[in-house]
């Protein structure tokens, strides 16, 4: 079991993991902006 987890960590460098997390974070931020602007449009009608 321990060998597998060590191998996984070696295959995925921290920079790659960080890049993936950053991309997800950017995506969520964009989604929230879209939802917020949509909500404001509904409130101003």
Short mmCIF file of the C-alpha atoms (twelve columns), coordinates in Angstrom:
data_MODEL
# 
_entry.id   MODEL 
# 
loop_
_atom_site.group_PDB 
_atom_site.id 
_atom_site.type_symbol 
_atom_site.label_atom_id 
_atom_site.label_alt_id 
_atom_site.label_comp_id 
_atom_site.label_asym_id 
_atom_site.label_seq_id 
_atom_site.Cartn_x 
_atom_site.Cartn_y 
_atom_site.Cartn_z 
_atom_site.pdbx_PDB_model_num 
ATOM 1  C CA . UNK A 1  0.000   0.000  0.000   1 
ATOM 2  C CA . UNK A 2  2.700   2.477  1.018   1 
ATOM 3  C CA . UNK A 3  4.675   1.882  -2.175  1 
ATOM 4  C CA . UNK A 4  1.703   2.919  -4.327  1 
ATOM 5  C CA . UNK A 5  1.136   6.248  -2.562  1 
ATOM 6  C CA . UNK A 6  4.857   7.099  -2.789  1 
ATOM 7  C CA . UNK A 7  4.854   6.320  -6.516  1 
ATOM 8  C CA . UNK A 8  1.809   8.521  -7.054  1 
ATOM 9  C CA . UNK A 9  3.469   11.466 -5.334  1 
ATOM 10 C CA . UNK A 10 6.560   11.054 -7.503  1 
ATOM 11 C CA . UNK A 11 4.496   10.979 -10.717 1 
ATOM 12 C CA . UNK A 12 2.672   14.225 -9.899  1 
ATOM 13 C CA . UNK A 13 5.051   17.069 -8.989  1 
ATOM 14 C CA . UNK A 14 3.731   19.705 -6.563  1 
ATOM 15 C CA . UNK A 15 3.807   22.319 -9.349  1 
ATOM 16 C CA . UNK A 16 1.378   20.238 -11.406 1 
ATOM 17 C CA . UNK A 17 -0.958  19.763 -8.454  1 
ATOM 18 C CA . UNK A 18 -0.816  23.488 -7.741  1 
ATOM 19 C CA . UNK A 19 -1.535  24.308 -11.386 1 
ATOM 20 C CA . UNK A 20 -4.601  22.036 -11.339 1 
ATOM 21 C CA . UNK A 21 -5.864  23.582 -8.106  1 
ATOM 22 C CA . UNK A 22 -5.288  27.071 -9.524  1 
ATOM 23 C CA . UNK A 23 -7.257  26.238 -12.678 1 
ATOM 24 C CA . UNK A 24 -10.178 24.924 -10.611 1 
ATOM 25 C CA . UNK A 25 -10.026 28.045 -8.451  1 
ATOM 26 C CA . UNK A 26 -10.130 30.319 -11.516 1 
ATOM 27 C CA . UNK A 27 -13.052 28.339 -12.901 1 
ATOM 28 C CA . UNK A 28 -15.027 28.625 -9.652  1 
ATOM 29 C CA . UNK A 29 -14.304 32.366 -9.480  1 
ATOM 30 C CA . UNK A 30 -15.632 32.862 -13.020 1 
ATOM 31 C CA . UNK A 31 -18.738 30.819 -12.242 1 
ATOM 32 C CA . UNK A 32 -19.437 32.909 -9.143  1 
ATOM 33 C CA . UNK A 33 -19.093 36.128 -11.161 1 
ATOM 34 C CA . UNK A 34 -21.575 34.815 -13.738 1 
ATOM 35 C CA . UNK A 35 -24.037 33.768 -11.037 1 
ATOM 36 C CA . UNK A 36 -23.675 37.112 -9.251  1 
ATOM 37 C CA . UNK A 37 -24.277 39.188 -12.386 1 
ATOM 38 C CA . UNK A 38 -27.272 37.003 -13.309 1 
ATOM 39 C CA . UNK A 39 -28.705 37.459 -9.831  1 
ATOM 40 C CA . UNK A 40 -28.256 41.235 -10.043 1 
ATOM 41 C CA . UNK A 41 -30.056 41.309 -13.406 1 
ATOM 42 C CA . UNK A 42 -33.005 39.473 -11.866 1 
ATOM 43 C CA . UNK A 43 -33.124 41.876 -8.913  1 
ATOM 44 C CA . UNK A 44 -33.093 44.965 -11.176 1 
ATOM 45 C CA . UNK A 45 -36.015 43.879 -13.339 1 
# 
